[in-house]
Amino acid sequence: MALSDPTIRALRFADQVIHEADRADVFAVYDACRAAVGAITALDDFYVALIQEHDRRISYPYLFSNGRYAETGTMTYGPAGVVAWVVASGKPYRYQDDQGALLNRGVRFGDGEPSADALIVPMLGEDGVVGLLGALSDTPAVMTDEVVAAMTWLAAVVLDRIRAASPSRRLNLGVVYPELQDTGRAGRLMAVNHAVSALTSLAGDIERLGDGNDVATRVTALSRRCFELQAALVTRLGGHADLGSAPDRRPDPLQALSPRERAVVDLVTGPHGDPGNAEIAATLGIGTATVKTHMGSVLAKLGLEHRSELRWLVRCGQDDRGS
């Protein structure tokens, strides 16, 4: 779709800021994206998240809520919420699609009150969804098609920048440092070194805080530096799997299903997507009412609410069995 002039200007400015930012300054990248979205729609909360699908880990290197930066961190996301849906579908989630039903199952940002509109866009890598950009608003019906297009573009820019900042892309350290190869240590060592340098600089700034008359300005700058450091650490540490240890093996998620229920699930989660009840019925030689009965039983046994969540569940089980 064609974007409006204000949206184009906002995206171009964000792109300029991102390209001028230091390679290690991921906070500036995230902040530029938030500013761009805030320039084109009513925005109250914004976040950047990085996904590790194999253990359902989500790390937030950047959180901004109601005019303030918020504490970042890592947690586990559930199988029936909006994150699992976006990971399984690879599509943007819009509040208007289900009036916020999926969104409101999870952790609420900001003041804890339900948002009136929201948009969550995936960062799509070669192996599926590796991250998210989330925008929430207290104003209804503001996440338009244009906002979807703008955030989809920003998600691609952020992903490219994160990957450009990875040691493996800049330099194959494994060639000259074999001990770092295939362990994930290169990225962790760079993160630790960056943190040490930043903390040393921060300590010096604190010592000089009392000098001069611009104390308020210096305090604000120090506060921002703290969140910059959080963003760098969570991006480089929380956003990457520990390749030195294998993920825990999980039992077959479909072991409680009957053979017919498994056949229904196989068709729903096939490589060409969910074919719908009528085609499933024709393939299996049963009625559509029977398909609905089987699907209801499957969701109840697995503790799911939507058949779209099956793809995520089955993919995790296959990955574990193949490891």
N, C-alpha and C positions, 0 to 999 in steps of 0.2 A: 504494500500500500504506500501511497505518497504521503510523506510526512509534512506537517505544517512548518512554516518558516521558524516560529519560536522553538519548536522541537529540534529542528536541524541546527539552529544556533546553539542550543543547550548541549547537544551531542558533540558538536564540533569543539566547543569550549572544553568539554570533559576530555575529549580525545587529545587536545593540546596539552592539558594539565597532565594527563597520564603519560604522554610521551616525553614531557619535560621532567617528570619526577625521577629521582634517583632509582636505579634498578632495585635496590633493597627496600625502597619505601613503598611497600604495598598499602600502607595506610592511606597515602595520598591517592592511590588508585581507587580504593574503596570509597573514600570521601568524595572524590570527583563524581563517581557514579551516583552516590546519594544526592549530591547537589544537582546533578542533571535531572534526576527523577523529580526532585522537589521543585525544579523550575518549570516542569511541564504538567504537574498535577498536584492535588492537595495531598501532602505526605506528612504522616505523624511518626511512623516507625519504619526503619530500613535496616536490613541486615545482609551480610554475606556469610554463606555457610559452605563448608567443604564436607564431602560425603565419603565415607568408607562403607560401601554396601555390604562387604563380606561379614562385618560384625555390627552392622546397623549403627555406626558411629557418625555423629554429626558434630562438627567443630565450627564455632562462630568466631572468626577473627575480627569481625566488625559488627557492632551493634550501636544503633543510634535511635533514641526514643524520646519523643517530646522535647526536642531541642538540646538533648544532652547525649554524650557518649556513655555507653553502658559497659559493664564488666563482661568480658568474653569468656569462652570456655568450651568444654567438650562434654557431650552427653550421648545417651543412646536413644534413638527414636523408635517408636512402636510400629507394629505391623499394620495398624489400621488408621493411621493419621495421614495428614496432608503430605508429609515428607515421603512416606512409603508410596503414596499414590504417584507423586511426581517422579520418583525414582523408577517405579514400575512402568509408567506410561511414557516417560520422556517428554511430556508435554507441559506447557504452563498451566498452573492452577489459577482459576479466576473465582473470586467469591460468588459472582453471580451464577456460576454453574450449579451450585447446590445451596445457595444462600448461606454460605459459611459453615456448613455442617462438618466437613472434614477439618477445616481450619480450627474450629472451636473445640475439637477433641484434644488438641495438644497444649503445650505451654504457651501462655499468653505473654506478650511483651508489654513493656511500658507500665501503665497504671493497672493492668490486669483486666480492664474492661474490654468486652468484645469489640472488635473492629467492625466498622460499617462497610468497608470494602477492602479487598486485598488482592494482590497478584504475586505469585511465586513462579519464577522462571528458572528452568534448569540450565546449568552449564553442561553442555554435551561434549564429552570426550569420545575417543575411539571405542572405549569399552562401556559406554553408557553415561549416566548422569554422575558427574564428579563434584558438583557443587550447585548452589542455589543463590539467586538474588531474590530477596523478599521485600515487598513494599506494602505497608498497611496504612489505612486512613480511617479517621473518625467520620469522614464525609462520605455518604453513599454515592455509588454510581460514578466514581471518578477514574477507575482503572479501565480506560477505554482501549479500543483496538490499537490506537496510536501508542498508548503507554506500553502495551504488550510488545509492539514492534520495537520501540525504543529500548526496553529492558532486555529483549532478546539480543539486540545488537550489543548492548553493554555487557551482557553475560559472556559473549564471545570475546570481547576485548579483555575482560578481566581474566578469563581462562588463559588467553594467549600470554598475558603479562605474567601470570603466576608461573606458567611453564617456562617462559623466557628467563625467569629469575632462578630456575632450578639449576643446581650445579651440573647435572648430567647433560643439560642442553648447552651450557656454555663451554664445558670442558669435561672430557672423559677422564675423570680422576682415577678410575679403575686401572688405566693403562700404567700409570706411574705409582699408584698407591693401591696395590692389589688387596691390601687388608681392608680397604673401604668397599670393595666391590660386592654387590648383591647383599648388603647388610642394612642399607638405609642410613649408614653412619655419616656419609658425606653431608647430607642435608642437615642432620642433627648437629654435626660439628660446626657447620656454617652458622646455624641458628644460635648456638651457644656463644660463638665468637662475636656475632653481631650483638647479642644481648649484653655480653660483658662490656663491649665498647660503648654501647648506648648507656648502660648503667654508670660507667665511669664518667661519661660526659654529663649525665644527669646529676651525679654527685657534685661535680664542679659547679653546675648551675645553681644548685641549692646553696652551696657555700657562698656564692656571690649574690644571693637573693637580697641580702640587706643593703647592698651597695646601690646608691642612686635613689631616685624618687618614683621609679616606675614599677613598684612592687606588684601591683595588681596585674599589669601586663605580663610580668615575668611568671607570676603564679599561673595565669591562664596558659602560657606557653609550656610550663612544666607539666600541667595537667594533660595537655595534648600529647606531649612526649611520652607520658605513661601509656596512653592508649595506642600510640604508634608502636611502642615496644610490644604491647599485647598482641597487636595485629601481626607483627612480624613473627613472634613466637608461635602463635596458634596456626598461622599459615604454614610455617615450615615444620612444626612438630605435630600439632593436632591433625593437620590435613593429610598426613602421609602414614601409610600402614607401617607397622614394625615388621620389616621383611625378614628379620632374624628369627622370628618365631612363627610357627604355623598357626592358623586360626583353629579354635576349638571345633572339633567335629560335632555336628548336630545330628540327631536321629532323623530318619526320613520323615519329613513333615506330613506326608500323605499316608503314613502307615495305618491310620485309623479308618481309612476309607475302604469301601467295598470295591471290587473290580469294576463294576459299572460306574461308580462315582469317579474312580480314577480315569476311566475312559472319557468321561465328560470333562474332567479337568485337563486331560491331555489335549483335547480339542480347543478348549478355551485359551490355553496357554501356548498353543502351537506357534510356529514361526510366522504365520500369516495373520496373527491376531485372532480375537474372539469372533467366530463366524456367526454367532447368534443362535437362539434356541431352535429356530426352524431348520437350519442347516445341520445342527448337531443331531436333531431328531432324525433327519433323513439319513445321515451317515451311520447312525447306530441302529436304525430301524425301529425306533420307538416314537411315541407321541410327544408333542411339545409340552404337554402337561406333565409327563413323566420326567422330561428334562428339567423342568422347573422344580419338581419335587427333589430330584437328585441334587440340583444346585443348592436348594435350601438346606438340605442335609449336609452338604459339603461345607457351606459357610458356617453352619451351627457347630459342626465338629471341630473346625479349625479356628473358631473364634473370630471370624471375619464378618464384615458387614457388606462389602461390595466385591463382586466377582473380579473386578480389575486388580484387587490386591493379591489374587492368586498367582499372577505372573511373578511378582516379587518373591513370594513365598517359595514357589517352585524353583526359581532361579537360584536362590540361596541354598536350597537342598541339593541341587545338582552340582553346584560349585563345591560343596563340602564332600559329596560322594566322589567327585573327580579329583580331589586333592590328595 
